[in-house]
């Protein structure tokens, strides 16, 4: 009788019907949960799910997606009024005609691989996506996001940014985008969490903006602020995000009173940061992403 080898045993196990696949360890992909005060547990369901190719990557897939992207992406140093430059990531679409420019405003976590991955997906969808590091020059030794020692330090740095300074920087980014030979003269913003709030606020400060998208960011609260908005605004929110969602109804009522466009959508079961933390909330975050991204694209197609 011939001895049974290890290879034979492995081959038999592989060919046997119903053999279970090796389990993959679950990954906690939402370090933003504490900031969002989203205490809902992260369930195992959907813990290994990733975004489809037509969606932006979740945080855990972002680096690989960037490395595999066929599109041209590059860092640019945008000149600032008064001196200095703003480090910025630019992703270009593959198309023969000119494209609208979408300014991608990062989360409270600064310019990360995930934000660059979102920009790359916007380029895949036909837009010139420009993602500035708004912490440029604010970090240790004059650096930006990458210069901070920890994510907590980045969060503190973003919280310390002054609104007027942020608006000045976003204006520089918009001017840069409009001057690109491949740009068609239309501009929009899209932001996430802190960046979502900033996208809404910037719409109150830049009358030339053609559209603004808010992913789970708070609405402007200062009296009379919304009267200055010219651009239509789209809001995309997770149901399990009471802190942010408490600011929706007041803005919706005021925008309607002013005869301005504000379209909020709230996705069942999704938490704060759902576009990045797509594996969270027992699959609800991924479902929200699958609904919200096409909604944003339709909004851009209408207004850009």
LUMDREN-125819 format. One record per residue (C-alpha): residue number from 1; residue in one letter; x, y, z. Coordinates in steps of 0.5 Angstrom, whole numbers, padded with zeros to 4 digits. Last residue first. Layout:
N
<r i="NUM" aa="A" east="X" north="Y" up="Z"/>
...
REM end
This chain:
304
<r i="304" aa="X" east="-0044" north="0141" up="-0029"/>
<r i="303" aa="X" east="-0051" north="0141" up="-0026"/>
<r i="302" aa="X" east="-0055" north="0135" up="-0028"/>
<r i="301" aa="X" east="-0049" north="0130" up="-0029"/>
<r i="300" aa="X" east="-0047" north="0132" up="-0022"/>
<r i="299" aa="X" east="-0053" north="0130" up="-0019"/>
<r i="298" aa="X" east="-0054" north="0124" up="-0023"/>
<r i="297" aa="X" east="-0047" north="0122" up="-0020"/>
<r i="296" aa="X" east="-0049" north="0124" up="-0013"/>
<r i="295" aa="X" east="-0055" north="0119" up="-0013"/>
<r i="294" aa="X" east="-0050" north="0114" up="-0016"/>
<r i="293" aa="X" east="-0045" north="0115" up="-0010"/>
<r i="292" aa="X" east="-0051" north="0115" up="-0005"/>
<r i="291" aa="X" east="-0055" north="0108" up="-0007"/>
<r i="290" aa="X" east="-0049" north="0103" up="-0007"/>
<r i="289" aa="X" east="-0045" north="0107" up="-0001"/>
<r i="288" aa="X" east="-0052" north="0106" up="0003"/>
<r i="287" aa="X" east="-0052" north="0099" up="0002"/>
<r i="286" aa="X" east="-0044" north="0099" up="0004"/>
<r i="285" aa="X" east="-0046" north="0102" up="0010"/>
<r i="284" aa="X" east="-0052" north="0098" up="0012"/>
<r i="283" aa="X" east="-0048" north="0091" up="0011"/>
<r i="282" aa="X" east="-0048" north="0090" up="0018"/>
<r i="281" aa="X" east="-0046" north="0097" up="0021"/>
<r i="280" aa="X" east="-0039" north="0097" up="0018"/>
<r i="279" aa="X" east="-0036" north="0094" up="0012"/>
<r i="278" aa="X" east="-0036" north="0101" up="0008"/>
<r i="277" aa="X" east="-0033" north="0105" up="0013"/>
<r i="276" aa="X" east="-0030" north="0110" up="0008"/>
<r i="275" aa="X" east="-0037" north="0111" up="0005"/>
<r i="274" aa="X" east="-0041" north="0110" up="0011"/>
<r i="273" aa="X" east="-0037" north="0116" up="0015"/>
<r i="272" aa="X" east="-0043" north="0116" up="0020"/>
<r i="271" aa="X" east="-0047" north="0110" up="0020"/>
<r i="270" aa="X" east="-0052" north="0107" up="0016"/>
<r i="269" aa="X" east="-0058" north="0103" up="0018"/>
<r i="268" aa="X" east="-0063" north="0106" up="0013"/>
<r i="267" aa="X" east="-0060" north="0112" up="0008"/>
<r i="266" aa="X" east="-0062" north="0119" up="0009"/>
<r i="265" aa="X" east="-0062" north="0123" up="0003"/>
<r i="264" aa="X" east="-0062" north="0131" up="0003"/>
<r i="263" aa="X" east="-0064" north="0135" up="-0003"/>
<r i="262" aa="X" east="-0062" north="0142" up="-0002"/>
<r i="261" aa="X" east="-0064" north="0147" up="-0008"/>
<r i="260" aa="X" east="-0066" north="0154" up="-0006"/>
<r i="259" aa="X" east="-0073" north="0158" up="-0006"/>
<r i="258" aa="X" east="-0071" north="0162" up="0000"/>
<r i="257" aa="X" east="-0076" north="0158" up="0004"/>
<r i="256" aa="X" east="-0074" north="0152" up="0002"/>
<r i="255" aa="X" east="-0067" north="0153" up="0004"/>
<r i="254" aa="X" east="-0069" north="0155" up="0011"/>
<r i="253" aa="X" east="-0074" north="0149" up="0011"/>
<r i="252" aa="X" east="-0068" north="0144" up="0009"/>
<r i="251" aa="X" east="-0063" north="0147" up="0013"/>
<r i="250" aa="X" east="-0067" north="0147" up="0020"/>
<r i="249" aa="X" east="-0069" north="0139" up="0018"/>
<r i="248" aa="X" east="-0062" north="0137" up="0017"/>
<r i="247" aa="X" east="-0058" north="0140" up="0023"/>
<r i="246" aa="X" east="-0060" north="0134" up="0027"/>
<r i="245" aa="X" east="-0058" north="0129" up="0022"/>
<r i="244" aa="X" east="-0051" north="0131" up="0024"/>
<r i="243" aa="X" east="-0051" north="0129" up="0031"/>
<r i="242" aa="X" east="-0056" north="0123" up="0030"/>
<r i="241" aa="X" east="-0052" north="0119" up="0026"/>
<r i="240" aa="X" east="-0055" north="0112" up="0025"/>
<r i="239" aa="X" east="-0059" north="0114" up="0019"/>
<r i="238" aa="X" east="-0053" north="0115" up="0015"/>
<r i="237" aa="X" east="-0053" north="0122" up="0011"/>
<r i="236" aa="X" east="-0052" north="0124" up="0004"/>
<r i="235" aa="X" east="-0054" north="0132" up="0002"/>
<r i="234" aa="X" east="-0054" north="0135" up="-0005"/>
<r i="233" aa="X" east="-0054" north="0142" up="-0005"/>
<r i="232" aa="X" east="-0056" north="0147" up="-0011"/>
<r i="231" aa="X" east="-0051" north="0153" up="-0012"/>
<r i="230" aa="X" east="-0053" north="0160" up="-0011"/>
<r i="229" aa="X" east="-0052" north="0160" up="-0003"/>
<r i="228" aa="X" east="-0052" north="0167" up="0000"/>
<r i="227" aa="X" east="-0058" north="0166" up="0004"/>
<r i="226" aa="X" east="-0056" north="0160" up="0007"/>
<r i="225" aa="X" east="-0052" north="0164" up="0012"/>
<r i="224" aa="X" east="-0058" north="0168" up="0015"/>
<r i="223" aa="X" east="-0057" north="0166" up="0022"/>
<r i="222" aa="X" east="-0051" north="0162" up="0023"/>
<r i="221" aa="X" east="-0052" north="0154" up="0023"/>
<r i="220" aa="X" east="-0049" north="0152" up="0017"/>
<r i="219" aa="X" east="-0051" north="0144" up="0016"/>
<r i="218" aa="X" east="-0047" north="0139" up="0019"/>
<r i="217" aa="X" east="-0043" north="0134" up="0015"/>
<r i="216" aa="X" east="-0045" north="0126" up="0013"/>
<r i="215" aa="X" east="-0043" north="0127" up="0005"/>
<r i="214" aa="X" east="-0045" north="0134" up="0003"/>
<r i="213" aa="X" east="-0045" north="0135" up="-0004"/>
<r i="212" aa="X" east="-0044" north="0142" up="-0007"/>
<r i="211" aa="X" east="-0046" north="0145" up="-0015"/>
<r i="210" aa="X" east="-0044" north="0150" up="-0020"/>
<r i="209" aa="X" east="-0040" north="0154" up="-0015"/>
<r i="208" aa="X" east="-0039" north="0162" up="-0018"/>
<r i="207" aa="X" east="-0042" north="0164" up="-0011"/>
<r i="206" aa="X" east="-0037" north="0162" up="-0007"/>
<r i="205" aa="X" east="-0038" north="0163" up="0001"/>
<r i="204" aa="X" east="-0045" north="0160" up="0002"/>
<r i="203" aa="X" east="-0043" north="0154" up="-0002"/>
<r i="202" aa="X" east="-0036" north="0154" up="0002"/>
<r i="201" aa="X" east="-0040" north="0152" up="0008"/>
<r i="200" aa="X" east="-0044" north="0146" up="0005"/>
<r i="199" aa="X" east="-0037" north="0143" up="0003"/>
<r i="198" aa="X" east="-0034" north="0145" up="0009"/>
<r i="197" aa="X" east="-0039" north="0141" up="0013"/>
<r i="196" aa="X" east="-0038" north="0135" up="0008"/>
<r i="195" aa="X" east="-0031" north="0136" up="0009"/>
<r i="194" aa="X" east="-0031" north="0135" up="0017"/>
<r i="193" aa="X" east="-0035" north="0129" up="0015"/>
<r i="192" aa="X" east="-0034" north="0128" up="0008"/>
<r i="191" aa="X" east="-0034" north="0133" up="0002"/>
<r i="190" aa="X" east="-0036" north="0134" up="-0005"/>
<r i="189" aa="X" east="-0035" north="0141" up="-0009"/>
<r i="188" aa="X" east="-0037" north="0143" up="-0015"/>
<r i="187" aa="X" east="-0034" north="0147" up="-0021"/>
<r i="186" aa="X" east="-0036" north="0148" up="-0029"/>
<r i="185" aa="X" east="-0031" north="0151" up="-0034"/>
<r i="184" aa="X" east="-0030" north="0146" up="-0038"/>
<r i="183" aa="X" east="-0023" north="0143" up="-0035"/>
<r i="182" aa="X" east="-0018" north="0140" up="-0040"/>
<r i="181" aa="X" east="-0013" north="0146" up="-0041"/>
<r i="180" aa="X" east="-0013" north="0147" up="-0033"/>
<r i="179" aa="X" east="-0015" north="0154" up="-0031"/>
<r i="178" aa="X" east="-0021" north="0153" up="-0028"/>
<r i="177" aa="X" east="-0018" north="0148" up="-0023"/>
<r i="176" aa="X" east="-0013" north="0152" up="-0021"/>
<r i="175" aa="X" east="-0018" north="0158" up="-0019"/>
<r i="174" aa="X" east="-0022" north="0152" up="-0016"/>
<r i="173" aa="X" east="-0016" north="0150" up="-0012"/>
<r i="172" aa="X" east="-0014" north="0158" up="-0010"/>
<r i="171" aa="X" east="-0021" north="0159" up="-0008"/>
<r i="170" aa="X" east="-0021" north="0153" up="-0003"/>
<r i="169" aa="X" east="-0015" north="0155" up="0000"/>
<r i="168" aa="X" east="-0018" north="0162" up="0001"/>
<r i="167" aa="X" east="-0024" north="0159" up="0004"/>
<r i="166" aa="X" east="-0020" north="0154" up="0009"/>
<r i="165" aa="X" east="-0017" north="0161" up="0011"/>
<r i="164" aa="X" east="-0023" north="0164" up="0012"/>
<r i="163" aa="X" east="-0026" north="0158" up="0016"/>
<r i="162" aa="X" east="-0020" north="0158" up="0021"/>
<r i="161" aa="X" east="-0017" north="0151" up="0022"/>
<r i="160" aa="X" east="-0016" north="0148" up="0029"/>
<r i="159" aa="X" east="-0021" north="0142" up="0028"/>
<r i="158" aa="X" east="-0016" north="0140" up="0022"/>
<r i="157" aa="X" east="-0010" north="0140" up="0027"/>
<r i="156" aa="X" east="-0013" north="0137" up="0032"/>
<r i="155" aa="X" east="-0016" north="0131" up="0028"/>
<r i="154" aa="X" east="-0009" north="0130" up="0025"/>
<r i="153" aa="X" east="-0006" north="0130" up="0032"/>
<r i="152" aa="X" east="-0011" north="0124" up="0033"/>
<r i="151" aa="X" east="-0009" north="0121" up="0027"/>
<r i="150" aa="X" east="-0002" north="0121" up="0030"/>
<r i="149" aa="X" east="0005" north="0124" up="0029"/>
<r i="148" aa="X" east="0003" north="0129" up="0024"/>
<r i="147" aa="X" east="0008" north="0131" up="0018"/>
<r i="146" aa="X" east="0003" north="0126" up="0013"/>
<r i="145" aa="X" east="-0002" north="0131" up="0014"/>
<r i="144" aa="X" east="0002" north="0137" up="0012"/>
<r i="143" aa="X" east="0009" north="0140" up="0013"/>
<r i="142" aa="X" east="0011" north="0146" up="0016"/>
<r i="141" aa="X" east="0016" north="0143" up="0021"/>
<r i="140" aa="X" east="0011" north="0140" up="0024"/>
<r i="139" aa="X" east="0004" north="0141" up="0021"/>
<r i="138" aa="X" east="0000" north="0147" up="0019"/>
<r i="137" aa="X" east="0004" north="0148" up="0012"/>
<r i="136" aa="X" east="-0001" north="0144" up="0008"/>
<r i="135" aa="X" east="-0007" north="0142" up="0013"/>
<r i="134" aa="X" east="-0012" north="0143" up="0007"/>
<r i="133" aa="X" east="-0009" north="0138" up="0003"/>
<r i="132" aa="X" east="-0012" north="0139" up="-0003"/>
<r i="131" aa="X" east="-0016" north="0134" up="-0007"/>
<r i="130" aa="X" east="-0018" north="0136" up="-0014"/>
<r i="129" aa="X" east="-0022" north="0131" up="-0018"/>
<r i="128" aa="X" east="-0022" north="0132" up="-0026"/>
<r i="127" aa="X" east="-0029" north="0129" up="-0027"/>
<r i="126" aa="X" east="-0031" north="0123" up="-0032"/>
<r i="125" aa="X" east="-0033" north="0117" up="-0027"/>
<r i="124" aa="X" east="-0026" north="0114" up="-0027"/>
<r i="123" aa="X" east="-0024" north="0121" up="-0025"/>
<r i="122" aa="X" east="-0029" north="0121" up="-0019"/>
<r i="121" aa="X" east="-0026" north="0114" up="-0017"/>
<r i="120" aa="X" east="-0019" north="0117" up="-0017"/>
<r i="119" aa="X" east="-0021" north="0122" up="-0013"/>
<r i="118" aa="X" east="-0025" north="0117" up="-0008"/>
<r i="117" aa="X" east="-0018" north="0113" up="-0008"/>
<r i="116" aa="X" east="-0014" north="0120" up="-0006"/>
<r i="115" aa="X" east="-0019" north="0121" up="0000"/>
<r i="114" aa="X" east="-0018" north="0114" up="0002"/>
<r i="113" aa="X" east="-0010" north="0114" up="0001"/>
<r i="112" aa="X" east="-0011" north="0120" up="0006"/>
<r i="111" aa="X" east="-0011" north="0128" up="0006"/>
<r i="110" aa="X" east="-0013" north="0130" up="0013"/>
<r i="109" aa="X" east="-0017" north="0125" up="0018"/>
<r i="108" aa="X" east="-0022" north="0131" up="0019"/>
<r i="107" aa="X" east="-0025" north="0128" up="0012"/>
<r i="106" aa="X" east="-0022" north="0131" up="0006"/>
<r i="105" aa="X" east="-0025" north="0136" up="0001"/>
<r i="104" aa="X" east="-0025" north="0133" up="-0006"/>
<r i="103" aa="X" east="-0026" north="0139" up="-0011"/>
<r i="102" aa="X" east="-0030" north="0137" up="-0017"/>
<r i="101" aa="X" east="-0028" north="0140" up="-0024"/>
<r i="100" aa="X" east="-0032" north="0139" up="-0030"/>
<r i="99" aa="X" east="-0029" north="0135" up="-0036"/>
<r i="98" aa="X" east="-0027" north="0137" up="-0043"/>
<r i="97" aa="X" east="-0027" north="0132" up="-0049"/>
<r i="96" aa="X" east="-0023" north="0126" up="-0051"/>
<r i="95" aa="X" east="-0024" north="0122" up="-0044"/>
<r i="94" aa="X" east="-0020" north="0119" up="-0039"/>
<r i="93" aa="X" east="-0021" north="0122" up="-0033"/>
<r i="92" aa="X" east="-0015" north="0126" up="-0029"/>
<r i="91" aa="X" east="-0014" north="0125" up="-0022"/>
<r i="90" aa="X" east="-0010" north="0131" up="-0018"/>
<r i="89" aa="X" east="-0008" north="0131" up="-0011"/>
<r i="88" aa="X" east="-0006" north="0137" up="-0008"/>
<r i="87" aa="X" east="0000" north="0141" up="-0004"/>
<r i="86" aa="X" east="-0002" north="0148" up="-0003"/>
<r i="85" aa="X" east="0003" north="0153" up="-0004"/>
<r i="84" aa="X" east="0007" north="0159" up="0000"/>
<r i="83" aa="X" east="0006" north="0166" up="-0002"/>
<r i="82" aa="X" east="0001" north="0172" up="0000"/>
<r i="81" aa="X" east="-0005" north="0169" up="-0005"/>
<r i="80" aa="X" east="-0003" north="0161" up="-0005"/>
<r i="79" aa="X" east="0000" north="0157" up="-0011"/>
<r i="78" aa="X" east="-0002" north="0150" up="-0012"/>
<r i="77" aa="X" east="0003" north="0145" up="-0011"/>
<r i="76" aa="X" east="0001" north="0139" up="-0015"/>
<r i="75" aa="X" east="0001" north="0132" up="-0014"/>
<r i="74" aa="X" east="-0001" north="0127" up="-0019"/>
<r i="73" aa="X" east="-0006" north="0122" up="-0022"/>
<r i="72" aa="X" east="-0007" north="0119" up="-0029"/>
<r i="71" aa="X" east="-0012" north="0114" up="-0029"/>
<r i="70" aa="X" east="-0010" north="0106" up="-0030"/>
<r i="69" aa="X" east="-0011" north="0105" up="-0023"/>
<r i="68" aa="X" east="-0008" north="0099" up="-0020"/>
<r i="67" aa="X" east="-0004" north="0102" up="-0015"/>
<r i="66" aa="X" east="-0010" north="0107" up="-0013"/>
<r i="65" aa="X" east="-0014" north="0101" up="-0012"/>
<r i="64" aa="X" east="-0009" north="0097" up="-0008"/>
<r i="63" aa="X" east="-0008" north="0103" up="-0003"/>
<r i="62" aa="X" east="-0016" north="0105" up="-0002"/>
<r i="61" aa="X" east="-0018" north="0097" up="-0001"/>
<r i="60" aa="X" east="-0018" north="0098" up="0007"/>
<r i="59" aa="X" east="-0021" north="0105" up="0007"/>
<r i="58" aa="X" east="-0027" north="0103" up="0003"/>
<r i="57" aa="X" east="-0026" north="0104" up="-0005"/>
<r i="56" aa="X" east="-0030" north="0109" up="-0009"/>
<r i="55" aa="X" east="-0036" north="0105" up="-0013"/>
<r i="54" aa="X" east="-0036" north="0103" up="-0020"/>
<r i="53" aa="X" east="-0031" north="0097" up="-0019"/>
<r i="52" aa="X" east="-0035" north="0094" up="-0013"/>
<r i="51" aa="X" east="-0034" north="0096" up="-0006"/>
<r i="50" aa="X" east="-0031" north="0091" up="-0001"/>
<r i="49" aa="X" east="-0034" north="0086" up="0003"/>
<r i="48" aa="X" east="-0030" north="0083" up="0009"/>
<r i="47" aa="X" east="-0034" north="0085" up="0015"/>
<r i="46" aa="X" east="-0040" north="0085" up="0011"/>
<r i="45" aa="X" east="-0044" north="0081" up="0017"/>
<r i="44" aa="X" east="-0039" north="0081" up="0023"/>
<r i="43" aa="X" east="-0043" north="0087" up="0026"/>
<r i="42" aa="X" east="-0040" north="0093" up="0028"/>
<r i="41" aa="X" east="-0044" north="0096" up="0034"/>
<r i="40" aa="X" east="-0048" north="0102" up="0034"/>
<r i="39" aa="X" east="-0044" north="0107" up="0038"/>
<r i="38" aa="X" east="-0044" north="0113" up="0033"/>
<r i="37" aa="X" east="-0041" north="0119" up="0037"/>
<r i="36" aa="X" east="-0038" north="0121" up="0030"/>
<r i="35" aa="X" east="-0031" north="0122" up="0033"/>
<r i="34" aa="X" east="-0031" north="0115" up="0036"/>
<r i="33" aa="X" east="-0033" north="0112" up="0030"/>
<r i="32" aa="X" east="-0028" north="0115" up="0025"/>
<r i="31" aa="X" east="-0023" north="0109" up="0027"/>
<r i="30" aa="X" east="-0028" north="0105" up="0022"/>
<r i="29" aa="X" east="-0025" north="0099" up="0019"/>
<r i="28" aa="X" east="-0025" north="0094" up="0025"/>
<r i="27" aa="X" east="-0023" north="0088" up="0021"/>
<r i="26" aa="X" east="-0026" north="0081" up="0021"/>
<r i="25" aa="X" east="-0021" north="0075" up="0020"/>
<r i="24" aa="X" east="-0022" north="0071" up="0014"/>
<r i="23" aa="X" east="-0024" north="0064" up="0015"/>
<r i="22" aa="X" east="-0021" north="0059" up="0010"/>
<r i="21" aa="X" east="-0027" north="0056" up="0005"/>
<r i="20" aa="X" east="-0031" north="0051" up="0007"/>
<r i="19" aa="X" east="-0031" north="0044" up="0003"/>
<r i="18" aa="X" east="-0038" north="0043" up="0001"/>
<r i="17" aa="X" east="-0035" north="0038" up="-0005"/>
<r i="16" aa="X" east="-0028" north="0035" up="-0004"/>
<r i="15" aa="X" east="-0024" north="0037" up="-0009"/>
<r i="14" aa="X" east="-0019" north="0042" up="-0004"/>
<r i="13" aa="X" east="-0019" north="0036" up="0001"/>
<r i="12" aa="X" east="-0017" north="0031" up="-0004"/>
<r i="11" aa="X" east="-0012" north="0035" up="-0006"/>
<r i="10" aa="X" east="-0009" north="0037" up="0001"/>
<r i="9" aa="X" east="-0009" north="0030" up="0003"/>
<r i="8" aa="X" east="-0005" north="0028" up="-0004"/>
<r i="7" aa="X" east="0000" north="0034" up="-0003"/>
<r i="6" aa="X" east="0001" north="0031" up="0005"/>
<r i="5" aa="X" east="0003" north="0024" up="0002"/>
<r i="4" aa="X" east="-0001" north="0018" up="0003"/>
<r i="3" aa="X" east="0004" north="0012" up="0003"/>
<r i="2" aa="X" east="0003" north="0007" up="-0002"/>
<r i="1" aa="X" east="0000" north="0000" up="0000"/>
REM end
